[in-house]
Amino acid sequence: MAIAPRTAAGTDASGRKLYLAVVDGRGGSVGLSVSELSDLMLTLGATDAVNLDGGGSSELATRTSRSAPVAVRNVPSDGT
């Protein structure tokens, strides 16, 4: 499978921890294959994971508290 930006979610064996990952893949960042994304999720601690998205729209946005603004945490190649 091709090297590309990726977004994934996974859980640990207990189902109590959620792991979210986004990997940029253009404009200076290499990206990952689906197999490499699987290895990353295992390294993070996920025993079950799903590849959610790939390509320039891969984006992770978070906020640190309910009153904080939402912030994009990566650099999507298609822009924000």
C-alpha positions as CSV (number, residue, x, y, z in Angstrom):
1,M,0.0,0.0,0.0
2,A,1.2,3.5,-0.7
3,I,3.0,5.9,1.7
4,A,0.5,8.6,2.6
5,P,-0.9,10.8,5.4
6,R,-2.9,8.6,7.8
7,T,-5.3,9.0,10.7
8,A,-6.1,6.1,13.0
9,A,-7.9,5.3,16.3
10,G,-7.3,2.3,18.5
11,T,-7.9,0.9,22.0
12,D,-5.8,-1.1,24.5
13,A,-6.7,-4.6,25.5
14,S,-8.9,-3.4,28.3
15,G,-10.9,-1.1,26.1
16,R,-10.3,1.7,28.6
17,K,-7.6,3.7,26.7
18,L,-8.2,5.3,23.3
19,Y,-5.2,6.1,21.1
20,L,-5.5,8.6,18.3
21,A,-2.8,9.1,15.7
22,V,-2.4,11.4,12.7
23,V,0.7,11.3,10.4
24,D,1.4,14.0,7.9
25,G,2.7,12.8,4.6
26,R,3.5,15.6,2.3
27,G,5.4,18.9,2.3
28,G,8.4,17.7,4.2
29,S,6.9,14.7,6.0
30,V,7.0,11.2,4.5
31,G,3.8,9.5,5.7
32,L,3.2,5.8,6.4
33,S,1.9,2.7,4.7
34,V,-1.0,1.0,6.3
35,S,1.4,-1.7,7.6
36,E,3.6,1.0,9.2
37,L,0.5,2.6,10.7
38,S,-0.4,-0.7,12.3
39,D,3.1,-1.0,13.8
40,L,2.8,2.6,15.2
41,M,-0.5,1.8,16.8
42,L,1.0,-1.4,18.4
43,T,3.9,0.7,19.7
44,L,1.6,3.2,21.2
45,G,-0.2,0.3,23.1
46,A,-3.3,-0.3,20.9
47,T,-4.4,-3.9,20.5
48,D,-7.3,-3.0,18.2
49,A,-7.1,-0.2,15.7
50,V,-8.7,1.2,12.5
51,N,-7.3,3.3,9.7
52,L,-9.8,6.2,9.5
53,D,-8.4,8.4,6.7
54,G,-5.6,8.9,4.3
55,G,-4.5,11.7,2.2
56,G,-4.3,15.4,2.5
57,S,-7.4,15.7,4.6
58,S,-5.9,13.8,7.5
59,E,-6.2,16.1,10.4
60,L,-6.2,16.0,14.2
61,A,-7.9,18.8,16.2
62,T,-8.0,19.1,20.0
63,R,-8.7,21.5,22.7
64,T,-7.1,21.5,26.2
65,S,-10.3,22.5,28.1
66,R,-14.0,23.2,27.4
67,S,-13.3,26.9,27.2
68,A,-10.1,26.7,25.0
69,P,-10.4,27.1,21.3
70,V,-10.0,24.0,19.0
71,A,-6.5,23.8,17.6
72,V,-5.3,21.7,14.6
73,R,-2.3,19.6,15.9
74,N,-0.7,18.6,12.6
75,V,-0.2,20.2,9.1
76,P,-2.7,18.8,6.6
77,S,-1.4,19.1,3.1
78,D,-4.8,20.1,1.8
79,G,-4.9,23.0,4.2
80,T,-7.0,23.7,7.3
